């Protein structure tokens, strides 16, 4: 739905495979709806006239895309073809008898716990996910939890994890400095998960004072006075550089039906850059991290404090876990390790 290099789900799920597919004689077209100009207003409160214009423009675009669809050999839909509860466009595409591939990487059949779209969220119908799954010839999910749900409605389900381009995500030698940076990356819709870990970070700040600093990437409006945090805007061109300034990456999550569908992208980004990572043992995170081997898992606040203490106190431990974490991504969760799976989808 979004323009190229905008949505993390699109970037890490399929966009980064376009070059490889092109090298193998496939031509890929991304038929998106939301322009950069529209993006600046769509997720803000108010602006209802503008949002109505975007909505009507999107309908026209999708009807044009329907007319073009007969020229394609495969149709790949990620999450949904349109932003409302309607399945009209997907049903029309399914009738073309062109192989239809459907991909999703969240528990999108549930009410979105991070919904922030106001009026637009009221037009959505999460339950339509089962109908989209049933329409597809092949369904791709990001983890086993999602695959189990999809298998109720379609026999042709396979798992391809969210992946990192390790040619782009390359570790750099950390410059020597007196402070250690604990970092989180996300968006204004998931900042609540970072807020859950604030009591832990305050305990650490009380102990280490100026020896530690904190970095939040994704929501430039976020701030926390006691922790001296001012959020940094996410930008595609500086994403890797912004992450490389982190010494310890964290991915706290509550344990609920929605978060069990998460595919661990934040943690994989840290690990791909050899940043030692601590994650909540929720959903896919438990598959990615082997506690104490390639990163840490932490549930209670005390566990978070203890494991962050260990990493703050030991540069050797940070280096070791970071290196093994990077190896995990290269071997299992990199684009290189999974690109053949994508190629087979179109054979």
N, C-alpha and C positions, 0 to 999 in steps of 0.2 A: 504493500500500500504506500510505503514511503519511498522517496527518491533514493538513489544509490548512496551507500556509505553514510546513512543516517540512523537507521534502526539497528540496535545490537542484534536482535533476533535475525534479521535479514542478513546482516554482515557475517555473523558467525555460523549461520545455518546453511546459506547457499551462495551468497554473492561472491564470496572469496574463491568459489570453484569455477567462476565464469571463465577465467583465463585458461584453466586446465581443460575445460570442456571445449573451448575454442581451439586449443592445440590439438584436440582430438576430433576436429571437423564438425563441431556443433556450433551453431550460431544462437546466442542467447539474447533475448529481448526482455527487459524488465518494464512491465506495463503498470506504472504506479499512478497513484491518485493525488497525493499531497505534495505540493510544491514547497520550495524553501520559504517563499513569501507567505503561503497559507499556514505553514508550520508555526510561524511566530505567533499566530493568533488562535489557532485551533485549540490549544491546550491551556489557554488563559480563560478566566471567568469573564462572562459578558460577551461582547462582540457578536450578538446573536444574528444581526443582519449579515455580517461577514460569514459567519458559520453557515447560514442558510445558503449563501452564494456558493461556498465551498461544497456543500452537500449537493446542490443542484448541478454544479459543474462536474462533480464526481460521477453522478448518474449518467450524464452525457458521455463522459470519458469511457465508462464501462460499456455502454451500448456500442460505442465505436470499437472498443476492444472485442466485443462479441462478433462484430462483422469481420474483424481481422483474424479471429481465432481459427477459422477454417484453413488458414494458410500455414498453420503450425503442425509439427509432427508430434509434439508433446505439450501438455499444459501442466504447469507446476503452480499450485496454489499454496501459499503459506498463511496459515491461520484462517483467513477469510478473504473473499473477493470484494466484499463491501462491508462498510462499518456499522450497518444496522443488523437487526435480527433476521433480515430476509436471506433466503437461500436461492433467490431467483436466478442470479447470474451463474452460480455454480451448477444449478439444474440445467440451465440452457447449455452450458459448456459440456456437461456430461452427455447430452443428447447428440453431440457432434461425433461420437464414436472415435474420438482422439484420446489416446492414453492420458488419464488424469491422475496426477500425483499430488497428494495432499500432505503437507508437513505442519506439525505444531510442536511447540517446546514449552508449554505451560499447561496447567490444569484449566484450560479456557472453557471447559464445560461448567465451571463454577462461577459464581459471582466474583468478579475481580476484586480481591482485597485491597488492591492499590488503585481502584477506580478513581479518577480525578477529572473526568471529562464532563461532569455536570449534566446538562441536558442531553448530550450525546449518549451518555451511559444509560439513560432511560430508554433509548431506542434499541439498545442491544438485547440479544437473546442468547445467552451462553449455551442454553440447551440445544441450539442448532448444531453444535459441534458434532453430535452423533449423526445427524443427517449428512453433514459434509463428509464425515468418515465413510458412511455407507455409499456415497456417490462415487468415491474414488476407486480407481483400479489398483493403486498402491498407496499405502499410508506410511509415512516416515515420522517417527517420534524421537525425542531426544533422550529418553530413558525408559527403564522397565515399567515404572509406575504409569507412565502415559501409554505405553504399549499395551498394558493389561486392560486399560479402559478402551482403547481403540479396537482391541481384539473382540470385544463384545459385539461390534457392528461391522467388522470387516475381517476376512480371513488373511488378507495379504498385508501384513504389518511387519515392518522391520525397524530396528533401532540404528540410527546413526547419531552419535553424540554431537553436541555442540563442540566446535573445533577452533583451534588457534592456528594462525599462519605463523609458524615458528621462524620463517624467513624474515618476517616483519618484526615479530616479537623476539628480540635478541637481548640477552643480558648484557649489561655494561658494568665495568668495574666501578664500584662505588667510591666516590671521592671521600677522602678522610675528613671527618667533621666531628664535633663534640656531641651533637645530638643525634637521636635515632627517630626516624619518622614512621609512625604507625598510620597506615592509610586505608581508605575505603573508596570504592568507585561505585556509582549507581546513578540514580535519577531522582527528580523531585517526587516521583511516585513511590520510590522504595526507601527514601531517607528515613522513614519510620523504623526500618530495621537497624539502621545505624544508631538511632536514638535509644534503642533497647540496650545498647552496650555502653551508654554514657556513664552509668554508675561505676562500671569497671574502669573506664578511662580516667574518671575522676580519682579513683583510688591510686592508680598508677601515677597520675600527675602529682598527687600529694606526696608520693614517695620519691619520685625522680625529678620533680621540678623542671628545670630548664634542660635536663638531659634528654627529654623526649618532646616531640612535637607531633601534631596530628594534621592529616591532610584529607579533605573530602573533595572528591572529583565528581562533577555531574550536576550539582545544584548550586549555582552561583549566589542564590538568595539565602543559603543556609549559613548560620553563624552560631557560635557558642562562646560566650565571653570567657567563662572560666577555663575552657580548654584552648582558648585563643585560636579558634577556628573561623576562617572565612572560606566558604565554599568556592571551588574553582569551576568555571564553566567547562563542560565537555566540548572538545573540538577534535574532529577526526584527524586533522593535520598534526596535532600535538599530543594525541592520546597516549602513544607509547612513551614519549618523552616525559609526560606528566606522571605516568605510572612508575617510570624508572627512578623517580625521586623518592619512592617509598622503600623503606627498609623491611617493614613487616606488613603484610596484607591481611586484612580481616574480612570475613563474610559471615556476620551473625544473622541468624534466621529464627523466627518462631517455628514451632513444629505444628503444622496444620495441613489440611487437605490441599490448600493452594500451594504452599511452599514445598510440599513433597513432589510437586511437578516441576520444580526448578531444575535447571540442567547445569548449574555450577559455573556459569560463564565468568563471574567475577573472580572466583578462585583460580580458574584456568588461566585467566589473564595474568594474575600475579605469578602463578607457577611457571608460565611460559617465559617470564622474564627472570626466573630464578629468584623470585622474592619469596622468602619463607612465609607460609600461609597458615592461618588458623580459621577453621570454618565450624559452624554448628553442624552436628551430625544429623542432618535432615535430608531425606531423599537422596538425590544423586551424589551429594557431598560424601556420603559414606562409601560410595564406590570409588570416588576419586582419591580420597585421603586414607592412607593406612597410618593410623595415629602413631606418631613418633618416628615414622620411617621417611615419609615424603612430605610431612606437614603435621599439623595438630588438629584434633577435633576437641571441641569444648562445649559443654552444655550449661553448667551452672556458672554464676558469676565468679565463684572461687576458682573453678577450673580455668576460666578465661584469664583471671589475674595470675594464677600460677604459671600458665604456659606462656603468657606474654612476658612475665618476669624472666623466665628461662631464656627467651629469645633476646630480650633487652640486655641481659647480663653476659651473653656469650656470642661473640662474633663468629666463633667456630661453628656453633650450632646453627646460626643463621646461614652460614655459607653451606654447610652440609645439607640441611633440609632444603635450601633453595636449589642446590644442584640436583638433588634427587627428584625434587618436584618438577624441575625443568625436564628431566629425563622421562618422567611419567607422561608429561604432555607430549613430548616428541614421539614416544612409542605408542601412545593410546589415543590421545586427544588432539593430535595435530591434523592439519589439512593434508599433509603428506601421508599420514598413516591411514587416512580415510577416503582419499580421493578416488580410489578404485571402486569403492562402494557407490559413489555418486555416478561414476561413469556407467556402471552396470544398470543403474536405474533407467538409462536411456538406450540400452542395447536391446 
